[in-house]
Amino acid sequence: MAKEKKLVEAITPMDKDFAQWYTDVVTKAELISYSNVRGCMIIRPRGYAIWENIQKQLDARFKETGVDNVYLPMLIPESLLQKEKDHVEGFAPEVAWVTHGGEEQLSERLCIRPTSETLFCDHVKDIVHSYRDLPVVYNQWCSVLRWEKTTRPFLRSSEFLWQEGHTFHATAEEAKERTEQMLNVYADFCENVLAIPLVKGKKTDKEKFAGAEATYTIEALMHDCKALQSGTSHNFGNGFAKAFGIEYTNKENKLSPVYETSWGMSTRIIGAIIMVHGDDSGLVLPPRIAPVQTMIIPIQQKKEGVLDKAFEIRDMLKSNFSVKVDDSDKSPGWKFSEQEIQGIPTRIEIGPKDIEKGQAVIVRRDTREKIVTPIEKIEETLAEVLETMQNDMYNKAKAHLEKNTHIAHNWEEFNDILENQQGFIRAMWCGERECEEAIKDENGATTRCIPFVQAKHSDVCVHCGKPAKCEVYFGKAY
């Protein structure tokens, strides 16, 4: 193993420097390159292939719920952005402005979309007139631009790829149902495809999306015990509808405002995959999202029949699995290391001795366990290995989440956990914004969510001692 590591650049151990480990993984696994535009990254083929799989699988799930894809402009007139006060105030510090078209100064500034609520509302007011026109259930796949002060690949970049769903409904109940439905779509996708266990809940008023009535979130815990907001779903009530004059004639022939939702998941989720599953050898991809599920590595490939057998195995597998053959002239050790850094879930080793015995060796990326299988049974064996690996990865991440979720009954316990253990801290809270801000100022912990399933640990707030209103998950976060 030591010799193999010398063949490819070593990755900083995560226990030594987690931030550097993350940077090493995203660059040496060739997911991204840095660009000459501040805060923007070049997503390379291996990184983009992961996003394509995320897109493909999420899009199918969206469509099962009746979502239609659309595309709206990337430029928003300033006057349009100003229509919803809370929204514009929330995004003002992050907005990039277009002021010139060629040499000519524009009569009105145009912002590059940080999100598209205002554009969707402006469009929907022109197409919704009657209850028969509702619901409108739209989604767009696009990029957005937010002028971030501190950036990290995938986790927080100035430009990033995402999907943003925007739906419009006749009643508040329908909007609430859609908000919850889409959060559950995200949660199911993360847990069953990405093998990432989650905490689901509602954001506090301080942390909710600008202009939203309520924001629901899924929160994941990374290797370093920091939280990552991994997907959000917002219920806007009728605030945007009133600001934009979106009304419809109801069944009683009276004018009513519509109720709106918005929900999104971005390339940030790739950062979550890296930081939940990766190890000191690089990326580890769950089989259900991996662009390549198995890499066939021929041993002594110049010997007669070895490459032919490797491609024969590929042809046996390609209808049910994403499979490639590494027939480059690199040494097997180098190929093993590359496969590990890139996070390909399994490799299949096949050499002259294996061919003689009518077998191949499947090696798991996560545990490095070797499974010898007869070649005629390789499809069946690989399917079993990938399914077991998917489940094991989820269970390992779930154990990490549970081990690093703590309960604090008082402020002393809270600080002790934060300083010595980290992870999620479950504690009671008074519900007051001033207290929430004081907690963050004192030790950097933020409210991650108010869990849907509540527990009671005390009668008083963990920080100020006032009567408690709810249980909250706290933690340090990306």
C-alpha positions in Angstrom: 0.0 0.0 0.0 2.9 2.4 0.8 4.4 1.8 -2.6 1.0 2.4 -4.3 0.7 5.7 -2.4 4.0 6.9 -3.9 2.6 6.5 -7.4 0.0 9.2 -6.9 0.3 12.3 -4.8 -0.4 11.6 -1.2 -3.6 13.0 0.4 -3.3 14.9 3.7 -4.8 12.7 6.5 -8.2 14.2 7.6 -7.2 13.9 11.3 -4.1 16.1 10.6 -5.8 18.9 8.6 -9.4 18.3 7.5 -9.7 21.4 5.3 -6.5 20.4 3.4 -7.7 16.8 3.2 -10.9 18.1 1.5 -9.0 20.3 -0.9 -6.7 17.4 -1.8 -9.6 15.1 -2.5 -11.5 17.5 -4.8 -8.4 18.3 -6.8 -6.6 14.9 -6.8 -9.7 13.0 -7.6 -10.0 15.5 -10.5 -13.5 16.7 -9.5 -12.6 20.4 -10.0 -9.9 22.8 -11.0 -9.6 26.3 -9.7 -10.5 29.1 -12.2 -9.1 32.6 -12.6 -12.4 34.0 -11.5 -12.6 34.6 -7.8 -14.8 32.0 -6.0 -15.6 30.1 -9.2 -14.5 26.6 -10.0 -14.1 24.4 -13.1 -16.1 21.3 -12.6 -14.2 18.6 -14.4 -15.6 15.5 -16.1 -15.4 13.3 -13.0 -17.1 15.9 -10.9 -19.7 16.8 -13.5 -20.6 13.1 -14.0 -21.6 12.9 -10.3 -23.8 16.0 -10.8 -25.3 14.5 -13.9 -26.3 11.4 -11.9 -27.8 13.6 -9.2 -29.7 15.5 -11.8 -31.0 12.4 -13.5 -32.2 10.8 -10.4 -33.7 13.9 -8.7 -35.4 15.0 -11.9 -37.1 11.6 -12.2 -38.3 11.9 -8.6 -39.6 15.5 -9.2 -41.5 14.4 -12.3 -43.2 11.6 -10.3 -44.7 14.4 -8.2 -46.0 16.3 -11.2 -43.2 18.8 -11.7 -42.5 20.5 -15.1 -39.1 21.8 -16.1 -38.7 25.4 -17.4 -36.0 27.9 -17.9 -36.1 31.6 -17.0 -33.6 34.4 -17.8 -30.4 34.8 -15.7 -30.8 38.6 -15.5 -33.3 40.3 -13.1 -34.2 44.0 -13.4 -33.5 45.9 -10.2 -37.1 47.1 -10.0 -38.3 43.5 -10.0 -36.0 42.5 -7.2 -37.1 45.4 -5.1 -40.7 44.2 -5.0 -40.4 41.9 -2.0 -38.7 43.8 0.8 -37.4 40.9 3.0 -36.2 39.0 0.0 -34.1 41.9 -1.5 -32.6 42.8 1.9 -31.6 39.1 2.5 -29.7 38.9 -0.8 -28.5 42.5 -1.3 -24.9 41.8 0.0 -24.5 38.9 -2.4 -25.8 40.3 -5.6 -23.7 40.9 -8.7 -24.9 43.7 -11.0 -24.7 44.2 -14.8 -24.5 47.9 -15.5 -23.4 48.1 -19.1 -24.4 46.4 -22.4 -21.4 46.7 -24.5 -20.2 50.4 -24.2 -23.6 51.6 -23.2 -24.7 52.2 -19.6 -28.0 50.5 -18.9 -31.0 52.6 -17.8 -31.7 50.0 -15.1 -29.2 47.7 -13.4 -29.7 44.0 -13.9 -28.7 41.5 -11.3 -27.3 38.1 -12.1 -29.8 35.8 -10.4 -28.9 34.8 -6.9 -32.3 32.9 -7.0 -35.3 33.3 -9.1 -38.4 33.9 -7.0 -39.1 37.3 -8.4 -38.8 36.1 -12.1 -41.2 33.2 -11.4 -43.7 35.5 -9.7 -43.6 38.0 -12.5 -44.2 35.2 -15.0 -46.9 33.5 -13.1 -49.0 36.6 -12.6 -49.4 36.7 -16.4 -50.5 33.0 -16.8 -52.7 32.4 -13.7 -56.2 33.9 -13.9 -58.5 31.2 -12.7 -58.5 28.3 -10.2 -58.3 26.1 -13.3 -54.8 27.4 -14.0 -53.6 26.1 -10.6 -51.4 24.5 -9.4 -48.3 25.7 -11.3 -45.5 23.3 -10.5 -42.2 24.3 -12.1 -38.5 23.6 -11.6 -35.4 24.9 -13.4 -31.9 23.5 -13.6 -29.5 26.4 -13.8 -26.6 28.2 -12.2 -26.8 31.1 -9.7 -24.3 33.7 -8.6 -23.8 35.0 -5.0 -20.8 37.2 -4.2 -19.5 35.1 -1.3 -16.7 36.4 0.9 -15.2 33.0 1.7 -15.4 30.2 -0.8 -14.6 26.5 -1.0 -15.2 24.1 -3.9 -18.8 22.7 -3.9 -19.5 23.9 -0.3 -19.6 27.6 -1.0 -18.7 29.0 -4.4 -19.7 32.3 -6.0 -21.3 30.5 -8.9 -22.9 27.1 -8.4 -25.2 24.7 -10.1 -28.6 23.8 -8.6 -32.2 23.2 -9.2 -34.9 25.6 -7.9 -38.5 24.5 -7.8 -41.2 27.1 -7.6 -44.9 26.1 -7.2 -48.1 28.1 -6.9 -51.2 26.9 -5.2 -54.8 27.8 -4.6 -54.7 27.2 -0.8 -52.2 27.5 2.1 -52.8 23.8 2.9 -51.7 22.8 -0.6 -48.6 24.9 -0.4 -47.7 23.4 3.0 -48.2 19.9 1.7 -45.9 20.6 -1.3 -43.2 22.1 0.9 -43.2 19.0 3.1 -43.5 16.7 0.1 -40.4 18.1 -1.6 -38.3 18.0 1.6 -39.2 14.3 1.9 -38.1 13.8 -1.8 -34.7 15.3 -0.9 -34.5 13.2 2.3 -35.3 10.0 0.6 -32.8 10.7 -2.2 -30.0 11.5 0.3 -30.6 8.5 2.5 -31.4 5.9 -0.2 -29.1 7.0 -3.0 -26.3 9.0 -1.4 -26.2 6.9 1.8 -26.3 10.1 3.9 -28.4 10.0 7.1 -30.1 13.2 8.0 -31.9 15.3 10.6 -35.1 16.9 9.3 -36.7 20.0 10.7 -37.8 23.6 10.5 -35.4 26.5 10.4 -35.7 29.2 13.1 -37.0 32.6 12.0 -33.5 34.0 12.0 -32.2 31.2 9.8 -35.2 30.8 7.4 -35.0 31.9 3.7 -35.4 35.6 3.1 -39.1 36.3 2.5 -40.3 32.8 3.5 -43.0 32.1 6.0 -41.3 28.8 6.9 -38.1 27.0 5.8 -37.7 23.2 6.2 -34.3 21.7 6.0 -32.3 18.4 5.9 -29.0 18.6 7.9 -26.2 16.1 7.6 -23.1 15.6 9.8 -19.7 15.5 8.2 -16.6 13.5 9.2 -15.3 16.5 11.2 -18.6 16.7 13.1 -19.7 20.0 11.4 -23.2 20.2 10.0 -24.0 20.8 6.4 -27.4 22.1 5.3 -28.0 19.7 2.4 -31.4 20.8 0.9 -34.2 23.2 1.8 -37.9 23.6 1.1 -39.6 27.0 1.7 -43.2 27.9 2.2 -43.7 31.5 1.2 -47.4 31.7 2.1 -48.9 34.5 0.0 -46.3 37.2 0.7 -44.7 37.1 -2.8 -48.1 36.8 -4.4 -49.4 40.0 -2.8 -46.2 41.8 -3.6 -46.5 40.8 -7.3 -50.3 41.0 -7.6 -50.8 37.3 -8.4 -54.5 36.7 -8.0 -56.9 34.2 -9.4 -60.7 33.9 -9.6 -61.8 31.1 -7.3 -64.7 28.7 -7.6 -66.9 31.3 -5.8 -66.0 33.8 -8.5 -63.9 35.9 -6.1 -60.3 37.1 -6.3 -57.8 35.2 -4.1 -54.0 35.4 -3.8 -52.0 32.3 -4.6 -49.7 30.5 -2.2 -46.1 29.8 -3.2 -43.3 27.3 -2.4 -39.7 27.1 -3.4 -37.2 24.3 -2.9 -33.6 23.6 -3.9 -30.6 21.4 -3.9 -27.2 22.3 -5.3 -23.7 21.0 -6.1 -23.1 21.6 -2.4 -24.4 18.0 -2.0 -21.3 16.7 -3.7 -19.3 18.3 -0.9 -21.5 16.3 1.5 -20.8 13.0 -0.3 -17.1 13.7 0.0 -17.1 14.7 3.7 -19.5 11.9 4.8 -17.9 9.0 3.0 -14.4 10.0 2.0 -11.3 8.6 3.7 -7.5 9.2 3.7 -7.1 7.5 0.3 -9.6 9.9 -1.3 -13.2 9.8 -2.5 -15.6 7.0 -1.7 -18.7 7.0 -3.8 -22.0 5.2 -2.9 -22.7 2.7 -5.7 -26.1 4.2 -6.5 -24.6 7.6 -7.5 -21.2 6.5 -8.8 -20.7 7.4 -12.5 -18.5 4.3 -12.8 -19.5 1.4 -10.4 -16.6 -0.9 -11.2 -13.2 -0.6 -12.9 -11.8 -3.7 -14.4 -8.0 -3.8 -14.0 -6.1 -6.4 -16.0 -3.0 -7.8 -14.4 -0.1 -8.6 -16.7 -2.2 -7.3 -19.5 0.4 -7.8 -22.2 0.1 -11.6 -21.7 -2.0 -13.3 -24.3 -5.8 -13.4 -23.5 -5.7 -11.1 -20.5 -7.1 -7.9 -22.1 -9.5 -10.0 -24.2 -10.9 -11.5 -20.9 -11.1 -8.1 -19.3 -13.3 -6.8 -22.2 -15.3 -10.0 -22.2 -16.1 -9.4 -18.5 -17.0 -5.7 -19.3 -19.4 -6.9 -22.0 -21.0 -9.3 -19.5 -21.6 -6.5 -17.0 -22.3 -3.4 -19.1 -26.0 -3.9 -19.5 -26.6 -3.7 -15.7 -23.7 -1.8 -14.4 -21.6 1.2 -15.2 -18.2 -0.4 -16.0 -14.9 0.5 -17.6 -11.6 -1.3 -18.3 -8.4 0.5 -17.5 -6.2 -0.8 -20.3 -3.6 2.0 -20.0 0.1 1.2 -19.8 0.3 2.2 -16.1 1.3 -0.4 -13.5 -1.5 -2.2 -11.7 -0.5 -0.6 -8.4 -0.9 2.9 -10.0 -4.3 1.9 -11.4 -5.4 0.6 -7.9 -4.4 3.9 -6.3 -6.2 6.0 -9.0 -9.4 3.9 -8.6 -9.2 4.5 -4.9 -8.6 8.2 -5.1 -11.5 8.6 -7.6 -13.8 6.7 -5.3 -15.0 4.0 -7.8 -16.9 1.6 -5.5 -15.3 -1.6 -6.8 -12.5 -2.9 -9.0 -12.3 -6.2 -10.7 -8.8 -7.7 -10.9 -8.2 -10.3 -13.6 -4.8 -11.9 -14.5 -3.4 -15.0 -16.1 -3.7 -17.1 -12.9 -7.3 -15.9 -12.4 -8.2 -16.9 -16.0 -6.7 -20.4 -15.5 -9.0 -20.8 -12.5 -12.0 -19.3 -14.2 -12.3 -16.6 -11.6 -11.9 -12.9 -10.9 -11.3 -10.8 -7.8 -13.8 -8.0 -6.8 -12.3 -5.5 -4.3 -14.5 -3.1 -2.4 -13.4 0.5 -2.2 -14.8 1.2 1.3 -13.3 -1.8 3.2 -10.8 -3.2 0.6 -12.3 -6.6 1.2 -11.5 -9.0 -1.7 -14.2 -11.3 -3.0 -13.2 -14.1 -5.3 -15.9 -15.1 -7.7 -16.3 -17.5 -10.6 -16.4 -15.5 -13.8 -19.7 -17.1 -14.9 -21.3 -15.7 -11.6 -19.7 -12.3 -11.7 -22.9 -10.4 -12.5 -24.7 -11.9 -9.5 -21.7 -11.4 -7.2 -21.1 -7.8 -8.2 -24.7 -6.9 -7.7 -24.6 -8.4 -4.2 -21.3 -6.6 -3.4 -22.6 -3.2 -4.5 -25.9 -3.6 -2.6 -24.0 -4.6 0.6 -21.6 -1.7 0.1 -24.5 0.8 -0.3 -26.1 -0.4 2.9 -22.8 -0.6 4.9 -21.9 3.0 3.9 -25.3 4.3 5.1 -25.0 2.3 8.4 -21.5 3.6 9.0 -22.6 7.2 8.4 -25.7 6.6 10.6 -23.5 5.3 13.4 -21.2 8.4 13.1 -24.3 10.6 13.3 -25.7 8.9 16.4 -22.3 8.7 18.2 -21.9 12.5 17.6 -25.3 13.6 18.6 -25.4 14.8 22.2 -27.9 16.2 24.7 -27.1 19.3 26.7 -29.2 20.1 29.8 -27.5 23.3 30.7 -25.0 25.9 29.3 -22.0 24.2 31.0 -22.7 20.9 29.3 -23.4 22.7 26.0 -20.0 24.4 26.0 -18.2 21.2 27.1 -19.7 19.2 24.2 -18.9 21.9 21.7 -15.3 22.2 22.9 -14.5 18.6 23.5 -16.8 16.5 21.3 -18.6 18.7 18.7 -21.3 17.2 16.5 -25.0 17.9 16.9 -26.2 19.2 20.3 -29.9 18.7 21.2 -31.0 21.3 23.7 -34.1 23.3 24.8 -34.5 26.8 23.6 -36.6 29.8 24.5 -37.4 30.7 20.9 -36.0 34.3 21.2 -33.8 35.6 18.4 -31.6 37.6 20.8 -30.8 34.4 22.7 -30.0 32.6 19.4 -27.7 35.4 18.4 -26.0 35.4 21.8 -25.2 31.7 21.5 -23.6 32.1 18.2 -21.6 35.1 19.4 -20.4 33.2 22.5 -19.2 30.0 20.9 -20.0 29.9 17.2 -22.8 27.4 17.4 -25.9 28.0 15.2 -29.4 26.5 15.3 -29.5 23.8 12.6 -33.2 23.0 12.9 -36.2 22.6 15.1 -36.7 18.8 14.6 -40.2 17.7 13.5 -40.1 15.0 16.2 -39.6 16.8 19.5 -38.1 15.6 22.8 -38.1 17.4 26.1 -34.8 17.6 28.0 -35.6 20.5 30.4 -38.2 23.1 31.2 -35.8 26.0 30.5 -33.7 27.3 27.7 -30.2 25.9 27.7 -28.6 29.4 27.4 -30.8 32.1 29.1 -32.8 30.0 31.5 -36.2 31.3 30.3 -39.1 28.9 29.8 -38.3 26.6 26.9 -40.5 26.5 23.8 -38.9 23.7 21.8 -36.0 21.4 21.3 -33.4 22.5 18.8 -30.4 20.9 17.1 -27.4 23.2 17.4 -23.9 22.8 15.9 -21.1 24.4 14.1 -21.7 24.3 10.4 -20.3 24.9 6.9 
